[in-house]
Amino acid sequence: MGAASHIKTSPYLKMANVEAAFRNLHQDLLDACKVGDQKAQFQIYKLYYKAMYNTSLRIVNDTMEAEDIMQEAFLSAFEKIDTYSGTVSFGAWLKKIVINRSLDALGKKKAVFEDIESHVGIRDESEDETERYQEAGIRIEEVKEAIDRLPDGYRVILSLYLLEGYDHDEIAEILKISSSTSRSQLSRAKQKLIGEMKKDRK
């Protein structure tokens, strides 16, 4: 999924619309989950577990830990499903839980997000980054593999922006940083990513 940019063309918002329709299609399952129906919970789990696992894996970069986080996130979601208001898709709500738990796990590893608000000369990116890589003849899988090799801070912000489709305001909220820090961190992360991609091409 491409990076979110302007509201009218945001792939993230398009995906949210798709998920909203998907949510309505399975609203009966969500309603059943609210009364503790374990069969419904298992059906919801089957619908979302793979995507949630991949989201966590991109952040923590550890298969066993991502599996644990994914399982814990589902348990947490089912425990507090009464708080799900339906104002966003269930998938988006669940993903936030997964991301927060994944970031908590990284926090225990003392992952550092640089405070570089004073960094100047950063160009705000509004293009679809995935399309740019594809036009350059680079497979998205190559990009993902290179991202996996980056330090935690860079890997997380690239994953949130390029792969999960969050915009800078959303990333700022998730990481508890300013939008300008998100932009600056992303710019530096891209430079690191380019360096990794060049190594692969040698």
C-alpha positions as CSV (number, residue, x, y, z in Angstrom):
1,M,0.0,0.0,0.0
2,G,1.3,3.4,-1.0
3,A,2.1,6.2,1.4
4,A,-0.8,8.5,2.3
5,S,-0.5,12.0,1.0
6,H,-3.3,14.5,0.3
7,I,-6.7,13.6,1.6
8,K,-8.3,13.3,-1.8
9,T,-5.8,10.8,-3.1
10,S,-4.8,9.1,0.1
11,P,-4.5,5.3,-0.5
12,Y,-4.9,4.9,3.3
13,L,-8.3,6.6,3.1
14,K,-9.3,4.4,0.1
15,M,-8.3,1.3,2.1
16,A,-10.3,2.6,5.1
17,N,-13.3,2.9,2.8
18,V,-12.8,-0.7,1.7
19,E,-12.4,-1.8,5.2
20,A,-15.6,0.1,6.3
21,A,-17.6,-1.9,3.7
22,F,-15.9,-5.1,4.8
23,R,-16.7,-4.2,8.4
24,N,-20.4,-3.8,7.6
25,L,-20.4,-7.1,5.8
26,H,-19.2,-8.8,9.0
27,Q,-21.0,-6.6,11.5
28,D,-22.9,-9.7,12.8
29,L,-19.6,-11.2,13.8
30,L,-18.5,-8.1,15.7
31,D,-21.9,-8.0,17.4
32,A,-21.4,-11.6,18.4
33,C,-17.9,-10.9,19.8
34,K,-19.4,-8.2,22.0
35,V,-21.4,-10.8,23.8
36,G,-18.4,-13.2,24.1
37,D,-19.2,-15.6,21.3
38,Q,-15.9,-17.5,20.9
39,K,-16.8,-18.8,17.4
40,A,-17.3,-15.3,16.2
41,Q,-14.0,-14.3,17.8
42,F,-12.2,-17.1,16.0
43,Q,-13.8,-16.0,12.7
44,I,-12.6,-12.4,13.3
45,Y,-9.2,-13.7,14.2
46,K,-9.0,-15.7,10.9
47,L,-9.9,-12.6,8.9
48,Y,-7.3,-10.3,10.5
49,Y,-4.5,-12.3,12.0
50,K,-2.1,-12.4,9.0
51,A,-2.3,-8.7,8.4
52,M,-1.9,-7.9,12.1
53,Y,1.1,-10.2,12.4
54,N,2.8,-8.6,9.3
55,T,2.2,-5.1,10.8
56,S,3.8,-6.1,14.1
57,L,6.7,-7.9,12.3
58,R,7.6,-4.8,10.4
59,I,8.0,-2.9,13.7
60,V,9.6,-5.4,16.0
61,N,11.5,-7.3,13.3
62,D,11.2,-10.6,15.2
63,T,8.9,-13.4,14.2
64,M,8.3,-14.9,17.6
65,E,7.8,-11.5,19.2
66,A,5.4,-10.4,16.4
67,E,3.4,-13.6,16.9
68,D,3.1,-13.0,20.7
69,I,2.1,-9.3,20.2
70,M,-0.5,-10.3,17.6
71,Q,-2.1,-12.8,19.9
72,E,-2.0,-10.4,22.8
73,A,-3.5,-7.6,20.7
74,F,-6.5,-9.9,19.8
75,L,-7.1,-10.8,23.4
76,S,-7.0,-7.1,24.3
77,A,-9.3,-6.2,21.5
78,F,-11.9,-8.8,22.5
79,E,-11.7,-7.7,26.1
80,K,-12.4,-4.1,25.3
81,I,-14.5,-4.5,22.1
82,D,-17.3,-2.6,23.8
83,T,-15.1,0.5,23.5
84,Y,-15.0,0.1,19.7
85,S,-17.4,2.8,18.5
86,G,-17.5,2.0,14.8
87,T,-16.3,5.5,13.8
88,V,-13.3,3.8,12.0
89,S,-13.1,0.4,10.5
90,F,-12.5,-2.5,12.9
91,G,-9.3,-3.3,11.0
92,A,-8.0,0.2,11.6
93,W,-8.9,0.1,15.3
94,L,-7.3,-3.3,15.7
95,K,-4.2,-2.2,13.9
96,K,-3.7,0.7,16.3
97,I,-3.7,-1.8,19.2
98,V,-1.1,-4.0,17.4
99,I,1.1,-1.0,16.6
100,N,1.0,0.4,20.1
101,R,1.9,-3.0,21.6
102,S,4.7,-3.4,19.1
103,L,6.1,0.0,19.9
104,D,5.8,-0.8,23.6
105,A,7.9,-3.9,22.9
106,L,10.5,-1.8,21.1
107,G,10.5,0.7,24.0
108,K,11.7,-2.1,26.2
109,K,14.6,-2.5,23.8
110,K,15.3,1.2,24.2
111,A,14.6,2.1,20.6
112,V,15.5,5.7,20.0
113,F,13.5,8.1,17.8
114,E,15.7,11.2,17.1
115,D,14.4,14.5,18.1
116,I,15.4,16.5,15.0
117,E,12.8,19.2,14.8
118,S,15.6,21.7,14.1
119,H,16.7,19.9,11.0
120,V,16.0,22.1,8.0
121,G,15.8,21.7,4.3
122,I,13.5,18.7,4.4
123,R,11.3,18.3,1.4
124,D,7.7,17.1,2.3
125,E,6.9,14.0,0.3
126,S,3.5,13.9,-1.2
127,E,4.0,11.4,-4.0
128,D,3.1,7.7,-3.9
129,E,6.4,6.2,-2.8
130,T,5.5,2.7,-3.8
131,E,4.8,3.8,-7.4
132,R,8.2,5.6,-7.5
133,Y,10.1,2.5,-6.5
134,Q,8.2,0.4,-9.0
135,E,8.9,2.9,-11.8
136,A,12.6,2.6,-10.9
137,G,12.4,-1.1,-11.4
138,I,12.6,-1.9,-7.7
139,R,10.3,-4.6,-6.4
140,I,8.4,-3.7,-3.2
141,E,9.8,-6.9,-1.6
142,E,13.3,-5.5,-2.1
143,V,12.3,-2.3,-0.3
144,K,10.8,-4.3,2.6
145,E,13.9,-6.4,2.9
146,A,16.1,-3.3,3.0
147,I,13.8,-1.7,5.6
148,D,14.2,-4.7,7.8
149,R,17.9,-4.1,8.0
150,L,17.6,-0.5,9.3
151,P,17.9,0.6,12.9
152,D,14.6,0.5,14.9
153,G,13.7,4.2,14.6
154,Y,14.2,4.4,10.9
155,R,12.5,1.0,10.3
156,V,9.4,1.9,12.2
157,I,8.8,5.3,10.6
158,L,9.4,3.9,7.1
159,S,7.0,1.0,7.8
160,L,4.3,3.3,9.2
161,Y,4.6,5.7,6.2
162,L,5.4,3.5,3.2
163,L,3.9,0.2,4.1
164,E,1.0,1.0,6.5
165,G,0.1,4.2,4.7
166,Y,-0.1,6.6,7.7
167,D,0.4,10.3,7.1
168,H,2.7,12.5,9.2
169,D,0.0,13.7,11.5
170,E,-1.0,10.1,12.2
171,I,2.6,9.0,12.7
172,A,3.1,12.0,15.1
173,E,0.1,10.9,17.2
174,I,1.3,7.2,17.2
175,L,4.9,8.0,18.1
176,K,4.1,11.0,20.3
177,I,6.3,13.3,18.3
178,S,5.6,16.4,16.2
179,S,4.7,16.3,12.5
180,S,7.9,18.1,11.7
181,T,9.9,15.5,13.5
182,S,8.1,12.8,11.6
183,R,9.0,14.5,8.3
184,S,12.6,15.0,9.3
185,Q,13.0,11.4,10.6
186,L,11.4,10.1,7.4
187,S,13.8,12.0,5.3
188,R,16.8,10.6,7.1
189,A,15.3,7.1,7.1
190,K,14.9,7.4,3.3
191,Q,18.6,8.3,2.9
192,K,19.5,5.2,5.0
193,L,17.1,3.1,2.9
194,I,18.7,4.3,-0.3
195,G,22.1,3.4,1.0
196,E,20.9,-0.1,1.8
197,M,19.3,-0.4,-1.7
198,K,22.6,0.6,-3.3
199,K,24.4,-2.1,-1.4
200,D,21.9,-4.7,-2.8
201,R,22.5,-3.5,-6.3
202,K,26.3,-3.7,-6.2
